[in-house]
Amino acid sequence: MRQQVMVALLGPGDIVGEIGTLLDRGRSASIVALTHCEVVSIPGDILYG
């Protein structure tokens, strides 16, 4: 397992994963929540119509 390194601390309204989705590529990182959070996932067919 790779070592975990904090790259960014995000807050309310921040967006993650958009580059991989827009370019149809894999993700370059994983995300771990430090506290309770709500996540919204938008399916590709809605994004691309």
mmJSON file of the N, C-alpha and C atoms, coordinates in Angstrom:
{"data_MODEL":{"atom_site":{
"group_PDB":["ATOM","ATOM","ATOM","ATOM","ATOM","ATOM","ATOM","ATOM","ATOM","ATOM","ATOM","ATOM","ATOM","ATOM","ATOM","ATOM","ATOM","ATOM","ATOM","ATOM","ATOM","ATOM","ATOM","ATOM","ATOM","ATOM","ATOM","ATOM","ATOM","ATOM","ATOM","ATOM","ATOM","ATOM","ATOM","ATOM","ATOM","ATOM","ATOM","ATOM","ATOM","ATOM","ATOM","ATOM","ATOM","ATOM","ATOM","ATOM","ATOM","ATOM","ATOM","ATOM","ATOM","ATOM","ATOM","ATOM","ATOM","ATOM","ATOM","ATOM","ATOM","ATOM","ATOM","ATOM","ATOM","ATOM","ATOM","ATOM","ATOM","ATOM","ATOM","ATOM","ATOM","ATOM","ATOM","ATOM","ATOM","ATOM","ATOM","ATOM","ATOM","ATOM","ATOM","ATOM","ATOM","ATOM","ATOM","ATOM","ATOM","ATOM","ATOM","ATOM","ATOM","ATOM","ATOM","ATOM","ATOM","ATOM","ATOM","ATOM","ATOM","ATOM","ATOM","ATOM","ATOM","ATOM","ATOM","ATOM","ATOM","ATOM","ATOM","ATOM","ATOM","ATOM","ATOM","ATOM","ATOM","ATOM","ATOM","ATOM","ATOM","ATOM","ATOM","ATOM","ATOM","ATOM","ATOM","ATOM","ATOM","ATOM","ATOM","ATOM","ATOM","ATOM","ATOM","ATOM","ATOM","ATOM","ATOM","ATOM","ATOM","ATOM","ATOM","ATOM","ATOM","ATOM","ATOM"],
"id":[1,2,3,4,5,6,7,8,9,10,11,12,13,14,15,16,17,18,19,20,21,22,23,24,25,26,27,28,29,30,31,32,33,34,35,36,37,38,39,40,41,42,43,44,45,46,47,48,49,50,51,52,53,54,55,56,57,58,59,60,61,62,63,64,65,66,67,68,69,70,71,72,73,74,75,76,77,78,79,80,81,82,83,84,85,86,87,88,89,90,91,92,93,94,95,96,97,98,99,100,101,102,103,104,105,106,107,108,109,110,111,112,113,114,115,116,117,118,119,120,121,122,123,124,125,126,127,128,129,130,131,132,133,134,135,136,137,138,139,140,141,142,143,144,145,146,147],
"type_symbol":["N","C","C","N","C","C","N","C","C","N","C","C","N","C","C","N","C","C","N","C","C","N","C","C","N","C","C","N","C","C","N","C","C","N","C","C","N","C","C","N","C","C","N","C","C","N","C","C","N","C","C","N","C","C","N","C","C","N","C","C","N","C","C","N","C","C","N","C","C","N","C","C","N","C","C","N","C","C","N","C","C","N","C","C","N","C","C","N","C","C","N","C","C","N","C","C","N","C","C","N","C","C","N","C","C","N","C","C","N","C","C","N","C","C","N","C","C","N","C","C","N","C","C","N","C","C","N","C","C","N","C","C","N","C","C","N","C","C","N","C","C","N","C","C","N","C","C"],
"label_atom_id":["N","CA","C","N","CA","C","N","CA","C","N","CA","C","N","CA","C","N","CA","C","N","CA","C","N","CA","C","N","CA","C","N","CA","C","N","CA","C","N","CA","C","N","CA","C","N","CA","C","N","CA","C","N","CA","C","N","CA","C","N","CA","C","N","CA","C","N","CA","C","N","CA","C","N","CA","C","N","CA","C","N","CA","C","N","CA","C","N","CA","C","N","CA","C","N","CA","C","N","CA","C","N","CA","C","N","CA","C","N","CA","C","N","CA","C","N","CA","C","N","CA","C","N","CA","C","N","CA","C","N","CA","C","N","CA","C","N","CA","C","N","CA","C","N","CA","C","N","CA","C","N","CA","C","N","CA","C","N","CA","C","N","CA","C","N","CA","C","N","CA","C"],
"label_alt_id":[null,null,null,null,null,null,null,null,null,null,null,null,null,null,null,null,null,null,null,null,null,null,null,null,null,null,null,null,null,null,null,null,null,null,null,null,null,null,null,null,null,null,null,null,null,null,null,null,null,null,null,null,null,null,null,null,null,null,null,null,null,null,null,null,null,null,null,null,null,null,null,null,null,null,null,null,null,null,null,null,null,null,null,null,null,null,null,null,null,null,null,null,null,null,null,null,null,null,null,null,null,null,null,null,null,null,null,null,null,null,null,null,null,null,null,null,null,null,null,null,null,null,null,null,null,null,null,null,null,null,null,null,null,null,null,null,null,null,null,null,null,null,null,null,null,null,null],
"label_comp_id":["MET","MET","MET","ARG","ARG","ARG","GLN","GLN","GLN","GLN","GLN","GLN","VAL","VAL","VAL","MET","MET","MET","VAL","VAL","VAL","ALA","ALA","ALA","LEU","LEU","LEU","LEU","LEU","LEU","GLY","GLY","GLY","PRO","PRO","PRO","GLY","GLY","GLY","ASP","ASP","ASP","ILE","ILE","ILE","VAL","VAL","VAL","GLY","GLY","GLY","GLU","GLU","GLU","ILE","ILE","ILE","GLY","GLY","GLY","THR","THR","THR","LEU","LEU","LEU","LEU","LEU","LEU","ASP","ASP","ASP","ARG","ARG","ARG","GLY","GLY","GLY","ARG","ARG","ARG","SER","SER","SER","ALA","ALA","ALA","SER","SER","SER","ILE","ILE","ILE","VAL","VAL","VAL","ALA","ALA","ALA","LEU","LEU","LEU","THR","THR","THR","HIS","HIS","HIS","CYS","CYS","CYS","GLU","GLU","GLU","VAL","VAL","VAL","VAL","VAL","VAL","SER","SER","SER","ILE","ILE","ILE","PRO","PRO","PRO","GLY","GLY","GLY","ASP","ASP","ASP","ILE","ILE","ILE","LEU","LEU","LEU","TYR","TYR","TYR","GLY","GLY","GLY"],
"label_asym_id":["A","A","A","A","A","A","A","A","A","A","A","A","A","A","A","A","A","A","A","A","A","A","A","A","A","A","A","A","A","A","A","A","A","A","A","A","A","A","A","A","A","A","A","A","A","A","A","A","A","A","A","A","A","A","A","A","A","A","A","A","A","A","A","A","A","A","A","A","A","A","A","A","A","A","A","A","A","A","A","A","A","A","A","A","A","A","A","A","A","A","A","A","A","A","A","A","A","A","A","A","A","A","A","A","A","A","A","A","A","A","A","A","A","A","A","A","A","A","A","A","A","A","A","A","A","A","A","A","A","A","A","A","A","A","A","A","A","A","A","A","A","A","A","A","A","A","A"],
"label_entity_id":["1","1","1","1","1","1","1","1","1","1","1","1","1","1","1","1","1","1","1","1","1","1","1","1","1","1","1","1","1","1","1","1","1","1","1","1","1","1","1","1","1","1","1","1","1","1","1","1","1","1","1","1","1","1","1","1","1","1","1","1","1","1","1","1","1","1","1","1","1","1","1","1","1","1","1","1","1","1","1","1","1","1","1","1","1","1","1","1","1","1","1","1","1","1","1","1","1","1","1","1","1","1","1","1","1","1","1","1","1","1","1","1","1","1","1","1","1","1","1","1","1","1","1","1","1","1","1","1","1","1","1","1","1","1","1","1","1","1","1","1","1","1","1","1","1","1","1"],
"label_seq_id":[1,1,1,2,2,2,3,3,3,4,4,4,5,5,5,6,6,6,7,7,7,8,8,8,9,9,9,10,10,10,11,11,11,12,12,12,13,13,13,14,14,14,15,15,15,16,16,16,17,17,17,18,18,18,19,19,19,20,20,20,21,21,21,22,22,22,23,23,23,24,24,24,25,25,25,26,26,26,27,27,27,28,28,28,29,29,29,30,30,30,31,31,31,32,32,32,33,33,33,34,34,34,35,35,35,36,36,36,37,37,37,38,38,38,39,39,39,40,40,40,41,41,41,42,42,42,43,43,43,44,44,44,45,45,45,46,46,46,47,47,47,48,48,48,49,49,49],
"pdbx_PDB_ins_code":[null,null,null,null,null,null,null,null,null,null,null,null,null,null,null,null,null,null,null,null,null,null,null,null,null,null,null,null,null,null,null,null,null,null,null,null,null,null,null,null,null,null,null,null,null,null,null,null,null,null,null,null,null,null,null,null,null,null,null,null,null,null,null,null,null,null,null,null,null,null,null,null,null,null,null,null,null,null,null,null,null,null,null,null,null,null,null,null,null,null,null,null,null,null,null,null,null,null,null,null,null,null,null,null,null,null,null,null,null,null,null,null,null,null,null,null,null,null,null,null,null,null,null,null,null,null,null,null,null,null,null,null,null,null,null,null,null,null,null,null,null,null,null,null,null,null,null],
"Cartn_x":[0.843,0.0,0.886,0.476,1.241,1.019,2.003,1.904,0.866,0.059,-0.93,-0.284,-0.532,0.001,-1.149,-1.311,-2.358,-1.89,-2.656,-2.33,-3.146,-4.38,-5.255,-6.275,-6.742,-7.825,-8.978,-10.032,-11.147,-12.276,-13.112,-14.224,-15.543,-16.593,-17.923,-17.917,-18.552,-18.667,-17.505,-16.437,-15.29,-15.635,-15.017,-15.278,-14.028,-14.225,-13.107,-13.466,-12.463,-12.669,-13.109,-13.166,-13.689,-12.76,-11.464,-10.525,-10.614,-10.607,-10.731,-12.029,-13.094,-14.393,-14.409,-13.945,-13.969,-13.059,-11.921,-10.968,-11.157,-12.139,-12.419,-11.168,-10.52,-9.301,-9.478,-8.574,-8.589,-8.22,-8.466,-8.154,-6.694,-6.104,-4.7,-4.538,-5.647,-5.575,-6.879,-6.837,-8.027,-8.344,-9.575,-9.999,-10.511,-10.133,-10.589,-11.166,-12.396,-13.032,-12.536,-12.218,-11.788,-12.981,-14.098,-15.327,-16.505,-17.691,-18.906,-19.077,-19.465,-19.705,-20.805,-21.375,-22.355,-21.688,-21.904,-21.274,-22.355,-22.177,-23.092,-22.327,-22.867,-22.265,-23.179,-22.617,-23.403,-23.026,-23.968,-23.68,-23.248,-22.359,-21.837,-22.906,-23.971,-25.005,-25.734,-25.766,-26.364,-25.383,-24.103,-23.1,-22.97,-22.98,-22.708,-23.963,-25.122,-26.393,-26.609],
"Cartn_y":[-1.182,0.0,1.243,2.214,3.455,4.31,5.112,6.012,7.097,7.431,8.495,9.841,10.792,12.143,13.122,14.076,15.072,16.087,16.213,17.139,18.42,18.29,19.454,19.202,20.264,20.209,20.994,20.291,20.909,21.258,22.162,22.593,22.546,23.066,23.049,23.672,22.982,23.484,23.15,22.585,22.226,21.038,20.988,19.943,19.088,17.775,16.855,15.863,15.387,14.359,14.867,16.171,16.709,16.484,16.524,16.356,14.949,13.949,12.568,12.335,12.964,12.819,13.523,14.754,15.516,14.918,14.368,13.796,12.3,11.712,10.277,9.461,9.813,9.131,8.666,7.793,7.314,8.415,8.161,9.141,9.032,10.157,10.167,10.111,10.177,10.175,9.643,9.308,8.91,10.008,10.016,11.039,10.367,10.916,10.413,11.588,11.435,12.493,12.423,13.568,13.636,13.768,14.247,14.41,13.942,13.923,13.572,14.544,14.036,14.91,14.328,15.169,14.74,14.82,13.793,13.718,13.662,14.422,14.391,13.824,12.782,12.158,12.419,12.972,13.274,12.273,11.442,10.444,11.09,10.409,10.925,11.245,10.437,10.692,12.01,12.451,13.754,14.869,14.665,15.674,15.864,14.759,14.812,14.803,14.665,14.716,13.555],
"Cartn_z":[0.0,0.0,0.0,-0.771,-0.855,0.384,0.698,1.839,1.555,2.545,2.389,2.663,1.771,1.9,1.695,2.605,2.425,1.392,0.327,-0.752,-0.618,-0.158,-0.023,1.077,1.657,2.631,2.016,1.658,0.947,1.897,1.464,2.293,1.544,2.172,1.567,0.17,-0.775,-2.138,-3.045,-2.499,-3.333,-4.224,-5.385,-6.375,-6.526,-6.609,-6.822,-7.921,-8.636,-9.644,-10.998,-11.172,-12.425,-13.615,-13.409,-14.524,-15.097,-14.24,-14.706,-15.445,-14.989,-15.645,-16.992,-17.035,-18.288,-19.349,-18.929,-19.882,-20.064,-19.368,-19.428,-19.113,-18.017,-17.573,-16.135,-15.732,-14.36,-13.383,-12.145,-11.105,-10.694,-10.344,-9.942,-8.426,-7.702,-6.241,-5.661,-4.387,-3.644,-2.639,-2.184,-1.233,0.032,1.172,2.459,3.237,3.718,4.507,5.948,6.508,7.905,8.842,8.32,9.095,8.244,8.846,8.106,6.941,5.782,4.637,3.759,2.932,1.943,0.582,-0.232,-1.547,-2.611,-3.669,-4.806,-5.988,-6.577,-7.754,-8.948,-10.016,-11.211,-12.296,-12.733,-13.767,-15.087,-15.813,-17.072,-18.093,-18.162,-19.172,-18.915,-17.673,-17.369,-17.728,-17.449,-17.79,-19.294,-20.014,-21.452,-22.305,-21.668,-22.376,-23.248],
"occupancy":[1.0,1.0,1.0,1.0,1.0,1.0,1.0,1.0,1.0,1.0,1.0,1.0,1.0,1.0,1.0,1.0,1.0,1.0,1.0,1.0,1.0,1.0,1.0,1.0,1.0,1.0,1.0,1.0,1.0,1.0,1.0,1.0,1.0,1.0,1.0,1.0,1.0,1.0,1.0,1.0,1.0,1.0,1.0,1.0,1.0,1.0,1.0,1.0,1.0,1.0,1.0,1.0,1.0,1.0,1.0,1.0,1.0,1.0,1.0,1.0,1.0,1.0,1.0,1.0,1.0,1.0,1.0,1.0,1.0,1.0,1.0,1.0,1.0,1.0,1.0,1.0,1.0,1.0,1.0,1.0,1.0,1.0,1.0,1.0,1.0,1.0,1.0,1.0,1.0,1.0,1.0,1.0,1.0,1.0,1.0,1.0,1.0,1.0,1.0,1.0,1.0,1.0,1.0,1.0,1.0,1.0,1.0,1.0,1.0,1.0,1.0,1.0,1.0,1.0,1.0,1.0,1.0,1.0,1.0,1.0,1.0,1.0,1.0,1.0,1.0,1.0,1.0,1.0,1.0,1.0,1.0,1.0,1.0,1.0,1.0,1.0,1.0,1.0,1.0,1.0,1.0,1.0,1.0,1.0,1.0,1.0,1.0],
"B_iso_or_equiv":[0.0,0.0,0.0,0.0,0.0,0.0,0.0,0.0,0.0,0.0,0.0,0.0,0.0,0.0,0.0,0.0,0.0,0.0,0.0,0.0,0.0,0.0,0.0,0.0,0.0,0.0,0.0,0.0,0.0,0.0,0.0,0.0,0.0,0.0,0.0,0.0,0.0,0.0,0.0,0.0,0.0,0.0,0.0,0.0,0.0,0.0,0.0,0.0,0.0,0.0,0.0,0.0,0.0,0.0,0.0,0.0,0.0,0.0,0.0,0.0,0.0,0.0,0.0,0.0,0.0,0.0,0.0,0.0,0.0,0.0,0.0,0.0,0.0,0.0,0.0,0.0,0.0,0.0,0.0,0.0,0.0,0.0,0.0,0.0,0.0,0.0,0.0,0.0,0.0,0.0,0.0,0.0,0.0,0.0,0.0,0.0,0.0,0.0,0.0,0.0,0.0,0.0,0.0,0.0,0.0,0.0,0.0,0.0,0.0,0.0,0.0,0.0,0.0,0.0,0.0,0.0,0.0,0.0,0.0,0.0,0.0,0.0,0.0,0.0,0.0,0.0,0.0,0.0,0.0,0.0,0.0,0.0,0.0,0.0,0.0,0.0,0.0,0.0,0.0,0.0,0.0,0.0,0.0,0.0,0.0,0.0,0.0],
"pdbx_formal_charge":[null,null,null,null,null,null,null,null,null,null,null,null,null,null,null,null,null,null,null,null,null,null,null,null,null,null,null,null,null,null,null,null,null,null,null,null,null,null,null,null,null,null,null,null,null,null,null,null,null,null,null,null,null,null,null,null,null,null,null,null,null,null,null,null,null,null,null,null,null,null,null,null,null,null,null,null,null,null,null,null,null,null,null,null,null,null,null,null,null,null,null,null,null,null,null,null,null,null,null,null,null,null,null,null,null,null,null,null,null,null,null,null,null,null,null,null,null,null,null,null,null,null,null,null,null,null,null,null,null,null,null,null,null,null,null,null,null,null,null,null,null,null,null,null,null,null,null],
"auth_seq_id":[1,1,1,2,2,2,3,3,3,4,4,4,5,5,5,6,6,6,7,7,7,8,8,8,9,9,9,10,10,10,11,11,11,12,12,12,13,13,13,14,14,14,15,15,15,16,16,16,17,17,17,18,18,18,19,19,19,20,20,20,21,21,21,22,22,22,23,23,23,24,24,24,25,25,25,26,26,26,27,27,27,28,28,28,29,29,29,30,30,30,31,31,31,32,32,32,33,33,33,34,34,34,35,35,35,36,36,36,37,37,37,38,38,38,39,39,39,40,40,40,41,41,41,42,42,42,43,43,43,44,44,44,45,45,45,46,46,46,47,47,47,48,48,48,49,49,49],
"auth_comp_id":["MET","MET","MET","ARG","ARG","ARG","GLN","GLN","GLN","GLN","GLN","GLN","VAL","VAL","VAL","MET","MET","MET","VAL","VAL","VAL","ALA","ALA","ALA","LEU","LEU","LEU","LEU","LEU","LEU","GLY","GLY","GLY","PRO","PRO","PRO","GLY","GLY","GLY","ASP","ASP","ASP","ILE","ILE","ILE","VAL","VAL","VAL","GLY","GLY","GLY","GLU","GLU","GLU","ILE","ILE","ILE","GLY","GLY","GLY","THR","THR","THR","LEU","LEU","LEU","LEU","LEU","LEU","ASP","ASP","ASP","ARG","ARG","ARG","GLY","GLY","GLY","ARG","ARG","ARG","SER","SER","SER","ALA","ALA","ALA","SER","SER","SER","ILE","ILE","ILE","VAL","VAL","VAL","ALA","ALA","ALA","LEU","LEU","LEU","THR","THR","THR","HIS","HIS","HIS","CYS","CYS","CYS","GLU","GLU","GLU","VAL","VAL","VAL","VAL","VAL","VAL","SER","SER","SER","ILE","ILE","ILE","PRO","PRO","PRO","GLY","GLY","GLY","ASP","ASP","ASP","ILE","ILE","ILE","LEU","LEU","LEU","TYR","TYR","TYR","GLY","GLY","GLY"],
"auth_asym_id":["A","A","A","A","A","A","A","A","A","A","A","A","A","A","A","A","A","A","A","A","A","A","A","A","A","A","A","A","A","A","A","A","A","A","A","A","A","A","A","A","A","A","A","A","A","A","A","A","A","A","A","A","A","A","A","A","A","A","A","A","A","A","A","A","A","A","A","A","A","A","A","A","A","A","A","A","A","A","A","A","A","A","A","A","A","A","A","A","A","A","A","A","A","A","A","A","A","A","A","A","A","A","A","A","A","A","A","A","A","A","A","A","A","A","A","A","A","A","A","A","A","A","A","A","A","A","A","A","A","A","A","A","A","A","A","A","A","A","A","A","A","A","A","A","A","A","A"],
"auth_atom_id":["N","CA","C","N","CA","C","N","CA","C","N","CA","C","N","CA","C","N","CA","C","N","CA","C","N","CA","C","N","CA","C","N","CA","C","N","CA","C","N","CA","C","N","CA","C","N","CA","C","N","CA","C","N","CA","C","N","CA","C","N","CA","C","N","CA","C","N","CA","C","N","CA","C","N","CA","C","N","CA","C","N","CA","C","N","CA","C","N","CA","C","N","CA","C","N","CA","C","N","CA","C","N","CA","C","N","CA","C","N","CA","C","N","CA","C","N","CA","C","N","CA","C","N","CA","C","N","CA","C","N","CA","C","N","CA","C","N","CA","C","N","CA","C","N","CA","C","N","CA","C","N","CA","C","N","CA","C","N","CA","C","N","CA","C","N","CA","C","N","CA","C"],
"pdbx_PDB_model_num":[1,1,1,1,1,1,1,1,1,1,1,1,1,1,1,1,1,1,1,1,1,1,1,1,1,1,1,1,1,1,1,1,1,1,1,1,1,1,1,1,1,1,1,1,1,1,1,1,1,1,1,1,1,1,1,1,1,1,1,1,1,1,1,1,1,1,1,1,1,1,1,1,1,1,1,1,1,1,1,1,1,1,1,1,1,1,1,1,1,1,1,1,1,1,1,1,1,1,1,1,1,1,1,1,1,1,1,1,1,1,1,1,1,1,1,1,1,1,1,1,1,1,1,1,1,1,1,1,1,1,1,1,1,1,1,1,1,1,1,1,1,1,1,1,1,1,1]
}}}
